[in-house]
Amino acid sequence: ELKVEQNPLFLSMQEGKNYTIYCNYSTTSDRLYWYRQDPGKSLESLFVLLSNGAVKQEGRLMASLDTKARLSTLHITAAVHDLSATYFCAVDRWVNTGNQFYFGTGTSLTVIP
Amino acid sequence: SAVISQKPSRDICQRGTSLTIQCQVDSQVTMMFWYRQQPGQSLTLIATANQGSEATYESGFVIDKFPISRPNLTFSTLTVSNMSPEDSSIYLCSVDLSALTQYFGPGTRLLVL
Protein backbone atom coordinates (compact mmCIF):
# COMPACT_ATOMS: atom_id res chain seq x y z
CA GLU A 1 0.00 0.00 0.00
CA LEU A 2 1.34 3.38 -0.99
CA LYS A 3 1.72 5.74 1.97
CA VAL A 4 2.52 9.42 2.01
CA GLU A 5 3.29 10.94 5.37
CA GLN A 6 3.93 14.51 6.38
CA ASN A 7 5.30 16.02 9.51
CA PRO A 8 4.51 17.96 11.39
CA LEU A 9 0.72 17.68 11.14
CA PHE A 10 0.29 21.03 12.84
CA LEU A 11 2.73 23.90 12.82
CA SER A 12 2.41 27.21 14.59
CA MET A 13 5.20 29.65 13.87
CA GLN A 14 5.92 33.31 14.36
CA GLU A 15 6.23 35.74 11.52
CA GLY A 16 9.78 36.08 10.29
CA LYS A 17 10.85 32.58 11.31
CA ASN A 18 11.99 29.72 9.10
CA TYR A 19 10.69 26.17 9.14
CA THR A 20 10.62 23.00 7.06
CA ILE A 21 7.76 20.60 6.36
CA TYR A 22 8.74 17.03 5.51
CA CYS A 23 7.04 14.58 3.18
CA ASN A 24 7.99 10.90 3.10
CA TYR A 25 6.53 8.37 0.72
CA SER A 26 6.70 4.60 0.56
CA THR A 27 7.03 3.85 -3.13
CA THR A 28 9.44 4.75 -5.89
CA SER A 29 8.31 7.90 -7.62
CA ASP A 30 10.15 10.47 -9.67
CA ARG A 31 7.50 13.11 -9.20
CA LEU A 32 6.28 14.91 -6.16
CA TYR A 33 3.61 17.58 -5.91
CA TRP A 34 2.87 20.27 -3.34
CA TYR A 35 -0.55 21.83 -2.92
CA ARG A 36 -1.96 24.55 -0.72
CA GLN A 37 -5.47 24.59 0.68
CA ASP A 38 -6.97 27.64 2.34
CA PRO A 39 -9.85 27.13 4.78
CA GLY A 40 -13.05 26.40 2.93
CA LYS A 41 -11.29 26.42 -0.42
CA SER A 42 -10.08 23.86 -2.92
CA LEU A 43 -6.50 22.86 -3.60
CA GLU A 44 -4.03 25.07 -5.40
CA SER A 45 -0.98 23.60 -7.09
CA LEU A 46 2.27 25.06 -5.75
CA PHE A 47 5.11 22.95 -7.10
CA VAL A 48 5.71 19.97 -9.34
CA LEU A 49 9.08 18.30 -8.74
CA LEU A 50 9.94 16.05 -11.63
CA SER A 51 13.29 14.47 -10.83
CA ASN A 52 15.78 13.65 -8.14
CA GLY A 53 17.47 16.77 -6.85
CA ALA A 54 14.79 19.08 -8.22
CA VAL A 55 14.44 22.36 -6.38
CA LYS A 56 11.78 24.96 -7.02
CA GLN A 57 11.18 28.29 -5.34
CA GLU A 58 8.27 30.67 -5.31
CA GLY A 59 8.46 33.63 -3.00
CA ARG A 60 9.06 32.45 0.55
CA LEU A 61 8.51 28.79 -0.29
CA MET A 62 11.12 26.39 -1.61
CA ALA A 63 10.51 22.72 -2.37
CA SER A 64 13.07 20.00 -2.98
CA LEU A 65 13.01 16.32 -3.85
CA ASP A 66 15.31 13.43 -2.96
CA THR A 67 13.94 10.36 -4.73
CA LYS A 68 16.56 8.06 -3.23
CA ALA A 69 15.48 8.94 0.27
CA ARG A 70 11.83 9.19 -0.85
CA LEU A 71 11.71 12.57 0.81
CA SER A 72 10.54 16.01 -0.17
CA THR A 73 10.81 19.17 1.87
CA LEU A 74 8.92 22.43 1.77
CA HIS A 75 10.97 25.18 3.35
CA ILE A 76 9.39 28.36 4.57
CA THR A 77 11.59 31.43 4.82
CA ALA A 78 10.66 34.44 6.94
CA ALA A 79 7.04 33.38 7.33
CA VAL A 80 4.22 35.85 6.90
CA HIS A 81 0.59 35.55 7.94
CA ASP A 82 -0.56 35.02 4.33
CA LEU A 83 1.17 31.65 4.32
CA SER A 84 -1.29 30.29 6.88
CA ALA A 85 -2.98 27.33 5.16
CA THR A 86 -2.85 23.55 4.96
CA TYR A 87 -0.10 22.14 2.76
CA PHE A 88 -0.34 18.75 1.11
CA CYS A 89 2.28 16.75 -0.72
CA ALA A 90 1.30 14.05 -3.20
CA VAL A 91 2.94 11.40 -5.34
CA ASP A 92 1.53 9.80 -8.43
CA ARG A 93 1.50 6.30 -9.75
CA TRP A 94 0.44 5.14 -13.15
CA VAL A 95 -2.17 2.40 -13.13
CA ASN A 96 -4.13 0.95 -16.00
CA THR A 97 -6.94 3.43 -15.39
CA GLY A 98 -4.69 6.47 -15.39
CA ASN A 99 -2.30 8.55 -13.32
CA GLN A 100 -3.47 8.36 -9.71
CA PHE A 101 -2.44 10.83 -7.02
CA TYR A 102 -1.89 9.86 -3.40
CA PHE A 103 -1.96 12.69 -0.90
CA GLY A 104 -0.11 13.12 2.33
CA THR A 105 -1.75 13.72 5.65
CA GLY A 106 -1.41 17.49 5.34
CA THR A 107 0.35 20.09 7.47
CA SER A 108 -1.79 22.81 8.95
CA LEU A 109 0.35 25.93 9.19
CA THR A 110 -0.56 28.94 11.31
CA VAL A 111 1.68 31.97 11.18
CA ILE A 112 1.33 34.17 14.23
CA PRO A 113 2.00 37.91 14.00
CA SER B 1 -4.68 25.00 -16.63
CA ALA B 2 -8.35 24.11 -16.44
CA VAL B 3 -11.46 25.80 -15.11
CA ILE B 4 -13.52 23.33 -13.14
CA SER B 5 -16.92 23.99 -11.64
CA GLN B 6 -18.96 21.90 -9.27
CA LYS B 7 -22.63 21.98 -8.36
CA PRO B 8 -23.90 22.27 -5.73
CA SER B 9 -21.21 24.12 -3.80
CA ARG B 10 -22.76 22.95 -0.55
CA ASP B 11 -25.83 21.12 0.67
CA ILE B 12 -27.47 19.89 3.82
CA CYS B 13 -29.26 16.58 3.39
CA GLN B 14 -31.30 14.18 5.45
CA ARG B 15 -30.03 10.69 6.10
CA GLY B 16 -31.31 8.07 3.73
CA THR B 17 -31.50 10.45 0.77
CA SER B 18 -29.14 10.74 -2.20
CA LEU B 19 -27.28 13.70 -3.68
CA THR B 20 -25.80 14.01 -7.15
CA ILE B 21 -22.77 16.26 -7.55
CA GLN B 22 -21.89 17.63 -10.96
CA CYS B 23 -18.42 18.45 -12.24
CA GLN B 24 -17.90 20.49 -15.42
CA VAL B 25 -14.54 21.18 -17.07
CA ASP B 26 -13.85 23.84 -19.67
CA SER B 27 -11.78 21.52 -21.85
CA GLN B 28 -11.93 17.90 -22.93
CA VAL B 29 -10.15 15.52 -20.60
CA THR B 30 -9.75 11.79 -20.68
CA MET B 31 -9.65 11.15 -16.96
CA MET B 32 -11.61 12.70 -14.15
CA PHE B 33 -11.16 11.85 -10.50
CA TRP B 34 -13.43 12.06 -7.50
CA TYR B 35 -12.02 12.59 -4.01
CA ARG B 36 -13.47 12.79 -0.55
CA GLN B 37 -11.99 15.01 2.15
CA GLN B 38 -13.44 14.38 5.57
CA PRO B 39 -13.24 17.18 8.11
CA GLY B 40 -9.63 17.93 9.01
CA GLN B 41 -8.37 15.04 6.89
CA SER B 42 -6.42 14.55 3.71
CA LEU B 43 -7.89 13.63 0.36
CA THR B 44 -8.96 10.09 -0.39
CA LEU B 45 -9.50 8.97 -3.95
CA ILE B 46 -12.97 7.50 -4.46
CA ALA B 47 -12.79 6.57 -8.13
CA THR B 48 -11.39 7.34 -11.53
CA ALA B 49 -13.88 8.10 -14.29
CA ASN B 50 -12.89 7.64 -17.91
CA GLN B 51 -15.30 8.55 -20.65
CA GLY B 52 -16.81 5.53 -22.30
CA SER B 53 -16.00 3.02 -19.62
CA GLU B 54 -17.07 2.05 -16.13
CA ALA B 55 -15.53 4.01 -13.30
CA THR B 56 -12.76 2.32 -11.33
CA TYR B 57 -13.26 2.41 -7.58
CA GLU B 58 -10.64 2.43 -4.86
CA SER B 59 -10.67 0.01 -1.99
CA GLY B 60 -13.45 0.85 0.42
CA PHE B 61 -15.70 2.52 -2.15
CA VAL B 62 -18.38 0.71 -4.13
CA ILE B 63 -20.53 1.59 -7.09
CA ASP B 64 -23.81 1.08 -5.27
CA LYS B 65 -22.88 3.75 -2.75
CA PHE B 66 -21.09 6.15 -5.13
CA PRO B 67 -22.39 5.68 -8.67
CA ILE B 68 -20.53 7.77 -11.21
CA SER B 69 -21.48 8.86 -14.70
CA ARG B 70 -19.14 10.16 -17.40
CA PRO B 71 -21.30 10.91 -20.41
CA ASN B 72 -18.73 13.03 -22.28
CA LEU B 73 -15.21 14.42 -22.07
CA THR B 74 -16.14 17.56 -20.11
CA PHE B 75 -18.64 16.34 -17.53
CA SER B 76 -19.06 13.83 -14.73
CA THR B 77 -21.43 13.22 -11.84
CA LEU B 78 -20.94 11.52 -8.50
CA THR B 79 -23.97 10.38 -6.51
CA VAL B 80 -23.76 9.80 -2.78
CA SER B 81 -26.50 7.28 -2.12
CA ASN B 82 -28.47 6.45 1.00
CA MET B 83 -26.53 9.03 2.96
CA SER B 84 -25.56 8.83 6.59
CA PRO B 85 -23.84 11.43 8.79
CA GLU B 86 -20.54 9.66 8.10
CA ASP B 87 -20.82 10.85 4.50
CA SER B 88 -20.47 14.47 5.61
CA SER B 89 -17.38 15.59 3.74
CA ILE B 90 -16.06 17.76 0.99
CA TYR B 91 -16.26 16.04 -2.37
CA LEU B 92 -13.82 17.23 -5.00
CA CYS B 93 -13.44 16.41 -8.64
CA SER B 94 -10.15 16.82 -10.41
CA VAL B 95 -8.67 16.44 -13.87
CA ASP B 96 -5.26 15.45 -15.09
CA LEU B 97 -4.54 17.62 -18.12
CA SER B 98 -0.91 16.99 -18.80
CA ALA B 99 0.04 14.20 -16.41
CA LEU B 100 2.10 16.83 -14.59
CA THR B 101 -0.44 17.90 -12.05
CA GLN B 102 -4.08 17.64 -11.17
CA TYR B 103 -6.44 20.57 -11.14
CA PHE B 104 -9.20 20.57 -8.59
CA GLY B 105 -12.72 21.85 -8.59
CA PRO B 106 -13.92 24.13 -5.78
CA GLY B 107 -15.50 21.22 -3.93
CA THR B 108 -18.97 20.35 -2.71
CA ARG B 109 -19.47 20.63 1.03
CA LEU B 110 -21.99 18.07 2.20
CA LEU B 111 -23.55 17.87 5.62
CA VAL B 112 -25.82 14.92 6.38
CA LEU B 113 -28.14 15.25 9.35
Interface residues (C-beta under 8 A of the other chain):
Chain A: R31 Y33 G40 K41 S42 L43 S45 V48 L50 F88 T97 G98 N99 Q100 F101 Y102 F103 G104 T105 G106
Chain B: T30 M31 F33 Q41 S42 L43 T44 L45 T48 N50 T56 L92 S94 D96 A99 L100 T101 Q102 Y103 F104 G105 P106 G107 R109
